[in-house]
Amino acid sequence: MDAALITAIAALVTAPVTAAAAMYGQRGANRAARESGALTGYDALTGRLVKERDKAETDEAAAEARASAAEAEASALRSENSRLQAEIDRLRAIVAQLGGQLP
């Protein structure tokens, strides 16, 4: 066999092997690109969920603060109401002692 024949046979054998390797490599690259896209989407979704959770926690804390302030205000109003009612009762007693008529 001469060198030209060996070179031709080697070229015929290596061409399909090279083509198969290129196709396999391309499939691997496509798979990596798909997986990378999925991971990027997962990361974006996770980031949005974390932001939503943080906002919900902030909103909850603000609502609890408003509820606490409203409860404190209601307690103060009840106390003021009790004080005023005691004053009314005291004044009614004075009016009754002085012989006045109450409605």
N, CA, C and O atoms as a GROMACS GRO file, in nm:
protein
  412
    1MET      N    1   0.086  -0.116   0.000
    1MET     CA    2   0.000   0.000   0.000
    1MET      C    3   0.090   0.123   0.000
    1MET      O    4   0.190   0.134   0.072
    2ASP      N    5   0.049   0.210  -0.083
    2ASP     CA    6   0.131   0.329  -0.085
    2ASP      C    7   0.073   0.436   0.005
    2ASP      O    8  -0.038   0.420   0.055
    3ALA      N    9   0.144   0.542   0.027
    3ALA     CA   10   0.108   0.646   0.123
    3ALA      C   11  -0.021   0.717   0.083
    3ALA      O   12  -0.098   0.757   0.170
    4ALA      N   13  -0.046   0.734  -0.044
    4ALA     CA   14  -0.166   0.802  -0.090
    4ALA      C   15  -0.290   0.721  -0.055
    4ALA      O   16  -0.392   0.777  -0.016
    5LEU      N   17  -0.283   0.589  -0.070
    5LEU     CA   18  -0.396   0.502  -0.037
    5LEU      C   19  -0.423   0.505   0.113
    5LEU      O   20  -0.539   0.510   0.155
    6ILE      N   21  -0.319   0.500   0.193
    6ILE     CA   22  -0.336   0.504   0.340
    6ILE      C   23  -0.396   0.637   0.381
    6ILE      O   24  -0.483   0.641   0.469
    7THR      N   25  -0.353   0.745   0.322
    7THR     CA   26  -0.408   0.877   0.353
    7THR      C   27  -0.555   0.885   0.315
    7THR      O   28  -0.635   0.943   0.389
    8ALA      N   29  -0.591   0.827   0.200
    8ALA     CA   30  -0.730   0.830   0.156
    8ALA      C   31  -0.818   0.747   0.250
    8ALA      O   32  -0.928   0.790   0.284
    9ILE      N   33  -0.772   0.632   0.293
    9ILE     CA   34  -0.849   0.548   0.386
    9ILE      C   35  -0.863   0.618   0.521
    9ILE      O   36  -0.970   0.617   0.581
   10ALA      N   37  -0.757   0.678   0.566
   10ALA     CA   38  -0.762   0.749   0.694
   10ALA      C   39  -0.862   0.865   0.686
   10ALA      O   40  -0.936   0.890   0.782
   11ALA      N   41  -0.864   0.936   0.574
   11ALA     CA   42  -0.958   1.047   0.555
   11ALA      C   43  -1.101   0.996   0.554
   11ALA      O   44  -1.190   1.059   0.611
   12LEU      N   45  -1.125   0.880   0.487
   12LEU     CA   46  -1.260   0.822   0.482
   12LEU      C   47  -1.306   0.777   0.621
   12LEU      O   48  -1.425   0.786   0.651
   13VAL      N   49  -1.216   0.729   0.704
   13VAL     CA   50  -1.253   0.681   0.838
   13VAL      C   51  -1.271   0.799   0.933
   13VAL      O   52  -1.364   0.800   1.013
   14THR      N   53  -1.184   0.896   0.926
   14THR     CA   54  -1.189   1.005   1.022
   14THR      C   55  -1.301   1.104   0.993
   14THR      O   56  -1.348   1.170   1.085
   15ALA      N   57  -1.345   1.117   0.870
   15ALA     CA   58  -1.451   1.213   0.838
   15ALA      C   59  -1.581   1.179   0.911
   15ALA      O   60  -1.637   1.267   0.976
   16PRO      N   61  -1.632   1.055   0.905
   16PRO     CA   62  -1.756   1.025   0.979
   16PRO      C   63  -1.738   1.035   1.131
   16PRO      O   64  -1.829   1.076   1.202
   17VAL      N   65  -1.619   0.995   1.180
   17VAL     CA   66  -1.594   1.004   1.324
   17VAL      C   67  -1.594   1.150   1.368
   17VAL      O   68  -1.650   1.184   1.472
   18THR      N   69  -1.533   1.235   1.289
   18THR     CA   70  -1.531   1.378   1.320
   18THR      C   71  -1.672   1.436   1.315
   18THR      O   72  -1.709   1.516   1.402
   19ALA      N   73  -1.749   1.397   1.216
   19ALA     CA   74  -1.887   1.446   1.205
   19ALA      C   75  -1.971   1.399   1.324
   19ALA      O   76  -2.049   1.477   1.379
   20ALA      N   77  -1.955   1.274   1.365
   20ALA     CA   78  -2.029   1.222   1.480
   20ALA      C   79  -1.988   1.296   1.606
   20ALA      O   80  -2.074   1.330   1.688
   21ALA      N   81  -1.862   1.322   1.624
   21ALA     CA   82  -1.814   1.395   1.742
   21ALA      C   83  -1.870   1.537   1.743
   21ALA      O   84  -1.906   1.588   1.849
   22ALA      N   85  -1.876   1.601   1.628
   22ALA     CA   86  -1.930   1.737   1.620
   22ALA      C   87  -2.078   1.739   1.655
   22ALA      O   88  -2.125   1.828   1.725
   23MET      N   89  -2.153   1.639   1.605
   23MET     CA   90  -2.296   1.633   1.636
   23MET      C   91  -2.317   1.607   1.784
   23MET      O   92  -2.404   1.668   1.846
   24TYR      N   93  -2.240   1.518   1.842
   24TYR     CA   94  -2.253   1.489   1.984
   24TYR      C   95  -2.216   1.611   2.066
   24TYR      O   96  -2.283   1.642   2.165
   25GLY      N   97  -2.111   1.680   2.028
   25GLY     CA   98  -2.070   1.801   2.098
   25GLY      C   99  -2.176   1.910   2.090
   25GLY      O  100  -2.200   1.981   2.187
   26GLN      N  101  -2.240   1.922   1.974
   26GLN     CA  102  -2.347   2.022   1.958
   26GLN      C  103  -2.467   1.987   2.046
   26GLN      O  104  -2.528   2.076   2.106
   27ARG      N  105  -2.499   1.859   2.055
   27ARG     CA  106  -2.610   1.818   2.142
   27ARG      C  107  -2.579   1.851   2.287
   27ARG      O  108  -2.666   1.898   2.361
   28GLY      N  109  -2.455   1.828   2.327
   28GLY     CA  110  -2.414   1.862   2.463
   28GLY      C  111  -2.422   2.012   2.487
   28GLY      O  112  -2.463   2.055   2.595
   29ALA      N  113  -2.382   2.091   2.390
   29ALA     CA  114  -2.389   2.237   2.404
   29ALA      C  115  -2.535   2.283   2.413
   29ALA      O  116  -2.567   2.371   2.492
   30ASN      N  117  -2.622   2.223   2.332
   30ASN     CA  118  -2.765   2.259   2.337
   30ASN      C  119  -2.823   2.223   2.474
   30ASN      O  120  -2.900   2.301   2.531
   31ARG      N  121  -2.787   2.107   2.526
   31ARG     CA  122  -2.837   2.065   2.657
   31ARG      C  123  -2.787   2.161   2.765
   31ARG      O  124  -2.862   2.200   2.854
   32ALA      N  125  -2.661   2.199   2.756
   32ALA     CA  126  -2.605   2.293   2.854
   32ALA      C  127  -2.676   2.427   2.847
   32ALA      O  128  -2.702   2.490   2.949
   33ALA      N  129  -2.707   2.472   2.725
   33ALA     CA  130  -2.777   2.599   2.708
   33ALA      C  131  -2.918   2.591   2.768
   33ALA      O  132  -2.964   2.685   2.834
   34ARG      N  133  -2.987   2.478   2.746
   34ARG     CA  134  -3.121   2.461   2.803
   34ARG      C  135  -3.115   2.459   2.955
   34ARG      O  136  -3.196   2.524   3.022
   35GLU      N  137  -3.020   2.386   3.009
   35GLU     CA  138  -3.006   2.379   3.155
   35GLU      C  139  -2.970   2.515   3.213
   35GLU      O  140  -3.018   2.552   3.320
   36SER      N  141  -2.887   2.589   3.143
   36SER     CA  142  -2.849   2.722   3.188
   36SER      C  143  -2.972   2.814   3.188
   36SER      O  144  -2.991   2.893   3.280
   37GLY      N  145  -3.054   2.801   3.085
   37GLY     CA  146  -3.177   2.881   3.079
   37GLY      C  147  -3.272   2.844   3.191
   37GLY      O  148  -3.336   2.932   3.250
   38ALA      N  149  -3.280   2.717   3.222
   38ALA     CA  150  -3.368   2.673   3.332
   38ALA      C  151  -3.316   2.726   3.465
   38ALA      O  152  -3.394   2.772   3.549
   39LEU      N  153  -3.186   2.720   3.484
   39LEU     CA  154  -3.128   2.772   3.610
   39LEU      C  155  -3.148   2.923   3.622
   39LEU      O  156  -3.176   2.974   3.730
   40THR      N  157  -3.132   2.994   3.510
   40THR     CA  158  -3.152   3.138   3.512
   40THR      C  159  -3.297   3.170   3.546
   40THR      O  160  -3.323   3.260   3.626
   41GLY      N  161  -3.391   3.096   3.488
   41GLY     CA  162  -3.532   3.116   3.520
   41GLY      C  163  -3.562   3.084   3.665
   41GLY      O  164  -3.638   3.154   3.731
   42TYR      N  165  -3.501   2.978   3.715
   42TYR     CA  166  -3.519   2.940   3.856
   42TYR      C  167  -3.465   3.049   3.948
   42TYR      O  168  -3.529   3.085   4.047
   43ASP      N  169  -3.347   3.101   3.915
   43ASP     CA  170  -3.289   3.208   3.996
   43ASP      C  171  -3.376   3.332   3.994
   43ASP      O  172  -3.395   3.396   4.098
   44ALA      N  173  -3.430   3.367   3.878
   44ALA     CA  174  -3.517   3.485   3.868
   44ALA      C  175  -3.644   3.464   3.951
   44ALA      O  176  -3.687   3.555   4.022
   45LEU      N  177  -3.702   3.346   3.941
   45LEU     CA  178  -3.823   3.317   4.019
   45LEU      C  179  -3.794   3.320   4.168
   45LEU      O  180  -3.872   3.376   4.245
   46THR      N  181  -3.684   3.262   4.208
   46THR     CA  182  -3.645   3.263   4.350
   46THR      C  183  -3.625   3.406   4.398
   46THR      O  184  -3.668   3.441   4.508
   47GLY      N  185  -3.560   3.488   4.318
   47GLY     CA  186  -3.540   3.628   4.354
   47GLY      C  187  -3.671   3.702   4.372
   47GLY      O  188  -3.687   3.779   4.467
   48ARG      N  189  -3.766   3.679   4.281
   48ARG     CA  190  -3.898   3.744   4.293
   48ARG      C  191  -3.970   3.697   4.417
   48ARG      O  192  -4.033   3.776   4.487
   49LEU      N  193  -3.962   3.568   4.446
   49LEU     CA  194  -4.029   3.515   4.565
   49LEU      C  195  -3.970   3.573   4.693
   49LEU      O  196  -4.043   3.602   4.788
   50VAL      N  197  -3.839   3.589   4.697
   50VAL     CA  198  -3.774   3.647   4.814
   50VAL      C  199  -3.820   3.792   4.832
   50VAL      O  200  -3.848   3.834   4.944
   51LYS      N  201  -3.827   3.867   4.722
   51LYS     CA  202  -3.873   4.006   4.731
   51LYS      C  203  -4.018   4.013   4.779
   51LYS      O  204  -4.051   4.097   4.863
   52GLU      N  205  -4.103   3.925   4.727
   52GLU     CA  206  -4.243   3.922   4.770
   52GLU      C  207  -4.254   3.887   4.919
   52GLU      O  208  -4.333   3.947   4.991
   53ARG      N  209  -4.173   3.790   4.964
   53ARG     CA  210  -4.175   3.752   5.105
   53ARG      C  211  -4.131   3.868   5.193
   53ARG      O  212  -4.192   3.895   5.296
   54ASP      N  213  -4.024   3.937   5.152
   54ASP     CA  214  -3.977   4.051   5.230
   54ASP      C  215  -4.082   4.161   5.236
   54ASP      O  216  -4.102   4.222   5.341
   55LYS      N  217  -4.149   4.187   5.123
   55LYS     CA  218  -4.254   4.289   5.121
   55LYS      C  219  -4.370   4.246   5.210
   55LYS      O  220  -4.425   4.329   5.283
   56ALA      N  221  -4.408   4.120   5.206
   56ALA     CA  222  -4.517   4.071   5.291
   56ALA      C  223  -4.481   4.083   5.438
   56ALA      O  224  -4.566   4.119   5.520
   57GLU      N  225  -4.357   4.054   5.474
   57GLU     CA  226  -4.314   4.068   5.613
   57GLU      C  227  -4.318   4.214   5.656
   57GLU      O  228  -4.359   4.245   5.768
   58THR      N  229  -4.276   4.305   5.568
   58THR     CA  230  -4.280   4.448   5.598
   58THR      C  231  -4.424   4.495   5.615
   58THR      O  232  -4.456   4.569   5.708
   59ASP      N  233  -4.512   4.452   5.522
   59ASP     CA  234  -4.653   4.489   5.531
   59ASP      C  235  -4.716   4.434   5.659
   59ASP      O  236  -4.797   4.503   5.723
   60GLU      N  237  -4.680   4.313   5.697
   60GLU     CA  238  -4.735   4.253   5.819
   60GLU      C  239  -4.690   4.331   5.942
   60GLU      O  240  -4.769   4.356   6.033
   61ALA      N  241  -4.563   4.369   5.945
   61ALA     CA  242  -4.512   4.446   6.059
   61ALA      C  243  -4.582   4.582   6.068
   61ALA      O  244  -4.614   4.628   6.177
   62ALA      N  245  -4.605   4.646   5.953
   62ALA     CA  246  -4.674   4.774   5.952
   62ALA      C  247  -4.818   4.759   6.000
   62ALA      O  248  -4.869   4.842   6.075
   63ALA      N  249  -4.885   4.652   5.957
   63ALA     CA  250  -5.023   4.628   6.000
   63ALA      C  251  -5.029   4.600   6.150
   63ALA      O  252  -5.120   4.647   6.218
   64GLU      N  253  -4.933   4.525   6.201
   64GLU     CA  254  -4.930   4.498   6.345
   64GLU      C  255  -4.906   4.627   6.423
   64GLU      O  256  -4.964   4.646   6.530
   65ALA      N  257  -4.821   4.716   6.371
   65ALA     CA  258  -4.795   4.844   6.438
   65ALA      C  259  -4.922   4.929   6.439
   65ALA      O  260  -4.954   4.992   6.540
   66ARG      N  261  -4.994   4.932   6.324
   66ARG     CA  262  -5.119   5.008   6.319
   66ARG      C  263  -5.222   4.951   6.415
   66ARG      O  264  -5.292   5.027   6.482
   67ALA      N  265  -5.232   4.818   6.423
   67ALA     CA  266  -5.327   4.755   6.513
   67ALA      C  267  -5.292   4.786   6.658
   67ALA      O  268  -5.381   4.811   6.740
   68SER      N  269  -5.165   4.783   6.690
   68SER     CA  270  -5.121   4.814   6.827
   68SER      C  271  -5.153   4.959   6.861
   68SER      O  272  -5.199   4.987   6.972
   69ALA      N  273  -5.129   5.050   6.768
   69ALA     CA  274  -5.159   5.191   6.791
   69ALA      C  275  -5.309   5.212   6.808
   69ALA      O  276  -5.351   5.290   6.894
   70ALA      N  277  -5.390   5.144   6.728
   70ALA     CA  278  -5.535   5.156   6.739
   70ALA      C  279  -5.583   5.102   6.873
   70ALA      O  280  -5.673   5.160   6.934
   71GLU      N  281  -5.525   4.992   6.919
   71GLU     CA  282  -5.563   4.936   7.048
   71GLU      C  283  -5.526   5.031   7.162
   71GLU      O  284  -5.602   5.047   7.257
   72ALA      N  285  -5.409   5.094   7.152
   72ALA     CA  286  -5.368   5.191   7.254
   72ALA      C  287  -5.462   5.311   7.255
   72ALA      O  288  -5.499   5.361   7.361
   73GLU      N  289  -5.502   5.357   7.137
   73GLU     CA  290  -5.595   5.470   7.128
   73GLU      C  291  -5.731   5.432   7.184
   73GLU      O  292  -5.792   5.512   7.255
   74ALA      N  293  -5.778   5.312   7.154
   74ALA     CA  294  -5.907   5.266   7.207
   74ALA      C  295  -5.902   5.256   7.359
   74ALA      O  296  -5.998   5.291   7.427
   75SER      N  297  -5.792   5.208   7.412
   75SER     CA  298  -5.776   5.198   7.556
   75SER      C  299  -5.778   5.336   7.620
   75SER      O  300  -5.841   5.356   7.725
   76ALA      N  301  -5.710   5.432   7.558
   76ALA     CA  302  -5.709   5.570   7.610
   76ALA      C  303  -5.850   5.629   7.605
   76ALA      O  304  -5.891   5.697   7.699
   77LEU      N  305  -5.924   5.603   7.498
   77LEU     CA  306  -6.061   5.654   7.487
   77LEU      C  307  -6.152   5.591   7.592
   77LEU      O  308  -6.238   5.659   7.648
   78ARG      N  309  -6.135   5.462   7.619
   78ARG     CA  310  -6.215   5.397   7.722
   78ARG      C  311  -6.185   5.457   7.859
   78ARG      O  312  -6.275   5.479   7.940
   79SER      N  313  -6.059   5.484   7.884
   79SER     CA  314  -6.019   5.545   8.010
   79SER      C  315  -6.079   5.685   8.023
   79SER      O  316  -6.131   5.721   8.128
   80GLU      N  317  -6.072   5.763   7.917
   80GLU     CA  318  -6.129   5.898   7.917
   80GLU      C  319  -6.280   5.892   7.935
   80GLU      O  320  -6.338   5.972   8.008
   81ASN      N  321  -6.344   5.796   7.870
   81ASN     CA  322  -6.489   5.779   7.884
   81ASN      C  323  -6.525   5.747   8.029
   81ASN      O  324  -6.622   5.803   8.083
   82SER      N  325  -6.449   5.659   8.093
   82SER     CA  326  -6.475   5.624   8.233
   82SER      C  327  -6.456   5.746   8.322
   82SER      O  328  -6.536   5.769   8.414
   83ARG      N  329  -6.353   5.825   8.297
   83ARG     CA  330  -6.328   5.945   8.375
   83ARG      C  331  -6.442   6.045   8.359
   83ARG      O  332  -6.489   6.103   8.458
   84LEU      N  333  -6.488   6.065   8.236
   84LEU     CA  334  -6.599   6.158   8.212
   84LEU      C  335  -6.729   6.109   8.275
   84LEU      O  336  -6.806   6.188   8.329
   85GLN      N  337  -6.752   5.978   8.269
   85GLN     CA  338  -6.874   5.924   8.330
   85GLN      C  339  -6.871   5.945   8.482
   85GLN      O  340  -6.974   5.975   8.542
   86ALA      N  341  -6.754   5.928   8.543
   86ALA     CA  342  -6.742   5.953   8.688
   86ALA      C  343  -6.768   6.101   8.719
   86ALA      O  344  -6.832   6.132   8.819
   87GLU      N  345  -6.720   6.191   8.633
   87GLU     CA  346  -6.744   6.334   8.652
   87GLU      C  347  -6.893   6.366   8.639
   87GLU      O  348  -6.947   6.446   8.716
   88ILE      N  349  -6.958   6.304   8.543
   88ILE     CA  350  -7.103   6.324   8.526
   88ILE      C  351  -7.177   6.277   8.650
   88ILE      O  352  -7.267   6.346   8.699
   89ASP      N  353  -7.141   6.160   8.700
   89ASP     CA  354  -7.207   6.107   8.821
   89ASP      C  355  -7.184   6.200   8.940
   89ASP      O  356  -7.276   6.222   9.019
   90ARG      N  357  -7.063   6.254   8.953
   90ARG     CA  358  -7.033   6.346   9.062
   90ARG      C  359  -7.117   6.473   9.050
   90ARG      O  360  -7.173   6.520   9.150
   91LEU      N  361  -7.127   6.528   8.931
   91LEU     CA  362  -7.205   6.651   8.911
   91LEU      C  363  -7.355   6.626   8.933
   91LEU      O  364  -7.425   6.713   8.985
   92ARG      N  365  -7.403   6.510   8.895
   92ARG     CA  366  -7.544   6.477   8.918
   92ARG      C  367  -7.572   6.469   9.069
   92ARG      O  368  -7.677   6.514   9.116
   93ALA      N  369  -7.477   6.412   9.141
   93ALA     CA  370  -7.494   6.404   9.286
   93ALA      C  371  -7.498   6.544   9.348
   93ALA      O  372  -7.577   6.568   9.439
   94ILE      N  373  -7.414   6.635   9.299
   94ILE     CA  374  -7.416   6.773   9.350
   94ILE      C  375  -7.548   6.842   9.318
   94ILE      O  376  -7.605   6.911   9.402
   95VAL      N  377  -7.596   6.822   9.193
   95VAL     CA  378  -7.724   6.881   9.153
   95VAL      C  379  -7.835   6.826   9.241
   95VAL      O  380  -7.923   6.902   9.283
   96ALA      N  381  -7.834   6.698   9.269
   96ALA     CA  382  -7.937   6.638   9.352
   96ALA      C  383  -7.928   6.691   9.494
   96ALA      O  384  -8.032   6.711   9.557
   97GLN      N  385  -7.810   6.715   9.548
   97GLN     CA  386  -7.794   6.771   9.683
   97GLN      C  387  -7.848   6.914   9.691
   97GLN      O  388  -7.902   6.956   9.794
   98LEU      N  389  -7.833   6.986   9.582
   98LEU     CA  390  -7.880   7.124   9.580
   98LEU      C  391  -8.029   7.134   9.547
   98LEU      O  392  -8.084   7.243   9.541
   99GLY      N  393  -8.094   7.021   9.526
   99GLY     CA  394  -8.238   7.017   9.501
   99GLY      C  395  -8.276   7.043   9.358
   99GLY      O  396  -8.391   7.076   9.330
  100GLY      N  397  -8.182   7.030   9.264
  100GLY     CA  398  -8.213   7.052   9.125
  100GLY      C  399  -8.281   6.931   9.060
  100GLY      O  400  -8.275   6.820   9.112
  101GLN      N  401  -8.344   6.956   8.947
  101GLN     CA  402  -8.410   6.849   8.873
  101GLN      C  403  -8.318   6.799   8.761
  101GLN      O  404  -8.258   6.879   8.689
  102LEU      N  405  -8.307   6.669   8.749
  102LEU     CA  406  -8.224   6.608   8.643
  102LEU      C  407  -8.316   6.559   8.532
  102LEU      O  408  -8.425   6.507   8.559
  103PRO      N  409  -8.274   6.574   8.413
  103PRO     CA  410  -8.359   6.526   8.301
  103PRO      C  411  -8.372   6.377   8.297
  103PRO      O  412  -8.440   6.323   8.209
   0.00000   0.00000   0.00000
